[in-house]
Amino acid sequence: MKTGRPKHTKRNIVLVLLLAVLCIGAAELAACRYFAPDVYERITAPVRHAAVVTVDACRTGLNAAGAFCRDVGEEMVQLARRAGEEIASFAHQTAQRAVQFWEELTTPKLIQLEYDEPPESSPPEGLGPATPPPLTELREENGRQILTGGYVDIVYFYQAGEEWASQPYGSDTIGPYGCGPTVMAMVVASLTDTDTDPAAMAAWAVQNGHWARRSGSYDSIVMDAAQAFGLEAESFPSRDPADLRAALREGKLLVAHIGPGHFTVGGHFILIHGTTLAGDVLVADPNSPERSLMTWDPQIILDELSSARSHGAPLWVVSKPAE
């Protein structure tokens, strides 16, 4: 059996010896610092110098690295800013081109036609410019004004005209309060052979209880006056412009009680008497010849009908009795 010290025991002995040497050296160096300062300086000076050089080198390296990183960071910021500006400029130019393209696409183009000879810019001598005839007009017939253009020519009365404005309507006058009897005078005079006018119809309305003091007329005037003079009248419940036009094409008239809007600031009766090819309607407004010569979108009239609902209001259809 082989005997001897283990290998790790020898290694420990060597380490102890080295530690002892270091301790002795350190102790001698410490003693030397106090008892032989010159010798201590010569021994430690190279070590201190090496340490200072190492520290300075590290500091210089760190400063250089920091400057490099800062420069790189600033350069990246500048690159990002320039990239953002170029992207924004590209987007702006693209949007402008898109707008221009859309305007060119949707703007009507004038087509210049080529002629061997320039076309005439004026009508032949003796002929005026061609103009379409008016859709409706007021003309004088046998001392009365006739409003044309509808399926029925209307005997037109202007309640604020000099002939009727100061005529009595109860204790009021026809000018400010007589739209009801004026409209019914137009209806009766246009659909029958009865010779009537606003003053005669106002007297009839007062006698039959349709005058409303300082308020004009009750809605009952429409159906009662129509029936009293041999006509048929009934409420018109539809609010569809197509139904309104259909009734007019049958030669019927429509009386409308209008609220605030295009025709009045309060309440007002008007007569609807015709349509146009475009689908507009013609009216006889007893308080405005000007509005009576205009065409109207039927939806405007339907939207401005009065909120009144008594006696068939606010819209009635009036016609001759069936034969």
PyMOL commands that set and color helices and strands:
alter all, ss='L'
color gray80, all
select helices_A, chain A and resi 7-35+37-106+174-177+179-191+198-207+220-228+241-249+289-292+298-303+310-312
alter helices_A, ss='H'
color red, helices_A
select strands_A, chain A and resi 138-141+144-147+154-156+168-169+172-173+211-212+216-217+232-235+253-258+268-275+281-284+295-296+315-319
alter strands_A, ss='S'
color yellow, strands_A
deselect
rebuild
show_as cartoon
